[in-house]
Amino acid sequence: MAATRIGGGSGSNTTTTTEVVEPKVAVDTNGDLFKVPDYTIKEVLGAIPPECYERNLVVSMYYVLRDIFFMVCIGYLAQEVLYEKYISDRHMVVRFSFWFLYTVLQGLFGTGLWVLAHECGHGAFSDYKSVNDFVGWVLHSFLLVPYFSWKFSHSKHHKATGHLTKDMVFLPPTAEEFKVRRGFMGDLAEHSGDSPVRTLLGLIGQQLGGWHAYVVANVTGQTYPNASKWTTNHFWPYSPLFEARDAFHIVLSDLGILTQLLVLRVWYLNYGAWSLFIHWVGMWLWVNHWLVFITYLQHTDVTLPHYASSEWTFAKGAACTIDRKFGFIGPYFFHDIIETHVLHHYCSRIPFYNARKATAAIRKVMGEHYRSSDENMWLTLWKTARSCQFVDDETTKGVYMYRNVNGKGVGARVSGKKYQ
């Protein structure tokens, strides 16, 4: 949609002119043209059927109880039936494989509980704020997630998605910031780039510790020059991540974490380290992996932009995310958080069980600006890590697109020379 401007002089000889203002166009990492969205948030929200906004506490609680029921049943079946009768006297490789697959399955349901707690934080779980916060606090505390702390910082992320200086997480460095972080000197990057081994090690570190690094040290978040790095986290009541009025709820988040740690301590004393590791720690590690895996690929893609303050609007920023497909795991275990994330950024209060219908509605407004991919997400993870290392607005001031020093797609300027 193009804007028009009408102007004229004074007096009887007034003239009228019309100027067509076309949306900005950038070039993404693939070399394709990216057109900056020109629709309004009112147009997007107006397309969503009213029934999509309806939240049902019974339906939401059903999914919570369903996931807990399966986790308990699977735990009992694995420990008391399958292992004791068929696995315990088998070769070590068989026993390892059995428990590994067990933790994978429990991690899928655990991630489902994490997603439902996330629904609570957005008010999409039910019409009752106190119920939302209680359920969310219990579920997130069980997974050692500071519920209120993350709720507050995550809300800021939604309010400034895609904003290069106000978004709260997965902030890409600019070309100059990347050069400083990696220590590139002169033309070294032109000849070496990043090896696949470095990418692999980076991904392993990201998947194992990315979530912890974020909540503990604000890694990939905004920098706060006037704040101590020791207080810039999700546990300090007066962290710069929050407002002063949030302090009491940050303490409640910390109490939830401490309560769960006490539960785990009692578990260890009564049942031992092996039981604790197999039935909780393994699941917890998988949940943290899936959380980073999902959110990283929701907000990082060669086709997605970031905006400077001069270009950013809420409607543009909400489109800086992408829907993907993850087989039956996405809809069944992860409650469609992967498949309907674009809609979630336009209206986070719509419950996940209404999100597909709402997504279909907003796609008609978004048109070519709606991003989705059905590529295998494991393959996408590798390609994204190789292709999306920093952002540059060299060709379109204020609209930043991903670039890299690995020679993937459109080149970048790191040491003053173009990489192809």
N, C-alpha and C positions, 0 to 999 in steps of 0.2 A: 504494500500500500504506500503510495507516495503522498508527500505533503505538498500543499500549494500555498503560495504567498501572493496576496493581492495588494497592490500599492498604487499611488497616484499623487499628483500635485494638487495644489489648491486652485480655486477659481473655476471658470467655465470650461477650461481645456483639460480637465482631469483625464488621465489615461489609466488604464487597468492592465497590469501585467501578471502573468501566472508563471511562477517558478516551480519546477518539479524537483523535489529533493529526494534523490534515490538513497536507499539504505547503503551503509558502508559494506564493502566487499573485501574480505581477506583471503589469504591462501593457506589452507591447512597443510599438515605434514605430508599428506598424500599428493599434494599439488592441485587439489580440487578447490573450487571457489566456495568460500563460506560467506553467506549473506547474513548480516546482522538482523535478528528478528525485528519486525516493525508493527506487530500487533500489541494490543494492550492487555493488561491483566484482567480488566473488566470483560473483554471479549472471551478470554479463556474461561474464567469462572462462570460466565453467563451461559456457556455451552454445556455445563455439567448438569445432568438431570437432578432435580431436588432430592429424589429418593436416595441418591448416592451419599448424601450427607448424614443419613440416618444411622445412628449407632445403637447397637443392641447389646446390652450387658450380658444377657443369657448366651448369645452366640459367642461373644468374646471369651466368656468364662469357659465355655465348652472347649475352646481350643487350648486354653491354659490347662484345664484338667485332662484333656486328651493327651497332651504332650507329657505331662507328669505321669499319667497312668502308664503310658508306653515305656517311659524311662524306668519306672519301678518294676514293671513286668519283665522288661528285657534284662534288668539287673538280676532279678531273682532267677529267671530262666537260665541265664548265663552261668551264675555262680553255683546255684543249688542243683541244677538238673544237668545241663550240658557238660560243664566242666567236671563236676564230681563223677558223673557216670561214663563219659566218653572221652574226655580230653586229658585229665590229670596224669594218666600214666603214659601218655604219648611222648614222642620226641620233642625236644625243646623247640624246634622250628614250628611244629604244629601248635604247641601251646602259645608261642609268641604270636603266630598268625591269628589264632583264635582271639586273644585279648586285644590285639591291634584292631581287628575288625569290630570288636565290641566297642572300643573307645570311639571309633569312627561313627558307628551308629548312634551311640549316646551323644556324641558331639553334634550330630544333625538335629536331634530333638532339643538339646541344650541351646543351640542357636535359635531354634524356633521360639523357645522361652525368652531369649534375649530380644527377639523381634517383637514379641507381644509386650514386653516391658517398654520397648521403644514406642509402641502404640500408646501405652499409658502416658508416657512423657509428652506426647503430642495432644493428648485429650481425645484421641480417636478410639480409645477402648470402650468408653461409655459416656453417658451424659453427666456422670457424677464425678466431680474433681477429686473428692476425698477417696473414692473407690479407686480411681485411676492411680493416684499417688501411692496408696497403700499397696495395691497389687504390684505396681511397678517397682516400688522400693523393696518389697520382699523378693521378687524375681531377680532384679539386678543385684541386690546384695548377695543372694545365693551364688551369683557368678562373679562376685568381687568387683562389681561395677558401682561407682558412686552415683546413685540414681539422680538425686536432685542436681548435683554438680554437673553431670553430663547433660541433664535435661536443659539447664540454663545455657551452657556453652553451645549445645546443639541447636537451641532456638536461635542463637545469634548466627550460627552457620546458615540456617534456613533464611534468615532475614537478609543475608549478604552473600548468598551463593554466587560464585563466579567473580566476586569483587576482589581484586588483587591485593587490596590493603585492608579489607574488613572481614573477609571470610575467615573462618576459624580453624579449618583443617584441610589437609592436602593442598596447601598453598605451594604452587610451583615456583622455583627460583627464576629470576630473570637471567639473561645471558651473563651479565656481569656478576651476579650473585653466584651463579653456578661455577664460573671460572674461579672465583675466590674459594668456594667450598672445595673444589676438586684440586686446587693448587696448580692449575695449568699455567705454564710459563712459555711465553713466546709462541712458537709454532709447534710445540710438543704435541698438542691435541690433534693437529692436522695429520700427524704421522701415526699416532697410537690410538686415539679414540678410547673407547671402553671395550675391553675384551669380554667375550661371552662368560668367561669365568667370573669376572667382576660383577657382571649382571646377575649371575646365578647366586653368588654369595650375598649380594644386596637383597635379592628376593627372599632368600632364606632368612636373613635377619629381619626383613620387613614382616614376613608372615609369622615368625616366632615371637617377635618382640615389638612389632609396630604399635599395637594397641597400648601396651604398657608404657612405651616411650612417650606416647601422646598424653595419657592421663597423668603420668608422673613428671614429665619434663616438657610437655607441650611441643614435642617434635612434630614438624610439618604445620605448626600453628603460627599465629602472628608473633612478632617480636615486640617486646615491651621494654624499650631502652631504659626507662626510669625505675624498673622493677627488678628485684633480685631474682636470679634464675632459680633460687631455692624455694621461692614462694609462688612461682608461675606454674601452678599445677592444679589438679582437680580436687585437692584435699585440704588446702589451706583456706580457711574461711574468708580471708581478705585478699585472695589471689586477684591479680588484675584481670583474670578471665571473667570475673563476676562483678556485680554491683554490690555496694555495701549492704543493701537490704537483704541480700541473699545469704548472709553469713550463717544465720540460724539453720537454714536448710542444708548448708554445706556440712555443718556439724552432724545433722541427722544422717546425711550420706555416710559420713565417717563412722557413725555409730553402727550403721548397717554393715559396713565392712568389718568392723571389730567384732560384731556379733557372729558373723559367718566364720571369721578366723577362730573364734572360741569354739564354735561347733566343730570345725575341722580338727582343732586340738583335741577335743573330747573323742572324736572319731578315731584319731591316731592312738590315743591312750587305750581305747577299748578294743580296737580291731587291728591295729598295726599299720605300718607304713605301706605295705603292699596293698591292702584293702583300700586305703585312702587314695593311693596313686591310681589304681585300676578303676575305681568306681567314681572318682571325682576329678583328680588332677588330669588324667588323660582326656576326659570329656572337656574340661576347662581349657586345655591347650587347643583342642580342636575348635572350640567356640571362638577363641581369640583369633585363630587362623581364619576361620570363615568370615568373621567380622571385618578383618582387614581386606581379605580377598574381595568381599562384596563391595565395601565402600570405596576402595581404591579404584575398582573398575567401573563404579557408578559415576565417578567424577573425573576420571582420567581416560582420555581417548584422543587419538590424533585428529579427530574432527571437532573437538570441543574447544571453545575459546575461554579466555578470562578477560575481564574488562578493567580499565582504569576508571577512576571516579567520574571522569568526564563523559564516559560512554555507558556506564552501568545503569540499568533500571531493574526493578524486581522481575519484570516480565522477561528481560534478557537473561538475567542471572539464573532464574529457575530452569531455563532451557540449557544451562551448562551442565547437564547430566544426561545419562543415556540408559535406556532400558536394554536388558540382555535376557538371554534364555539359558536356563540351567537344567534342562530335562525335567524329570518329575520331581527332582529335589527342590527346585525353586518354589513351585506352587504348594507341594505337600508339606515339606519340612520347614521352609523358610517363609511361608505365608506371603508369597508373591512380592517380597520386598525387592527382588531383582527385576522382575518383569514389569513393575508399575512405578518405578522410582521417579520418572519425570513428573507424573501426576502428583506424586507425593510432595514434590517441591513447589507445585502450584497451590496445593491445598492439603496440608498435612493432617487435617482433622477428619479426613475421609477414611473410614476403616478399611483394612486391606481386603475384606470380602466384598466391598463395593468398588474397588479400585480399577478393576478391568473394564467395567462399564464406563466409568468416568474417563479412563484413558482413551477409550474409543471415541468419546465425545470431544475431548480436547485436541485429538489428532486432526480433526476436521478444521480447527482454527489454526493450529500450528503449521500444518502442511509440511513443507520441506524442512522446516526447522525442528521437527520432531526427530530425535535420534534413537535408533534401535539397532541391535545387532544379534544375529543368531549364530555367530561364530563360536566355536568351542572356547569356553572361557579360560581354560588352562593355556591354550594357544594364545589367546588374547593377552593373558597376563604376561607372557614372555615378550610378545611383540610390543606391548605397551611399555614395558620396562626398558626396552631397547630404543623405542621411538620417542618417548615423552620424558625428556630429562629437564628441560627448562622451557620458558616461553619468551617470545620475542614479538615486538610490535613494529618491526622495521618498516614493513610495507604499509601498514594501516595503523596509524598512531592511535593508541588507546584501546585497540583490539588485539589482544595477545594470543598467538597460536603456539602450539608445542613445536619444539625443535630438539635436535640432538647432535652429538659429535660422533655418532656411529655410522654416518652416511646413510641413514634411513630416510627416504623421502626427500622433501625439500630441505636444502641445506641451511646452515645456521652460521651466525657470526659469533665466534667465541674469542679468537685471537686476531680479529680484524680481517679474516679471510673467509670466503664462502666455502662451506662443506657441502658436498653433493652426494 
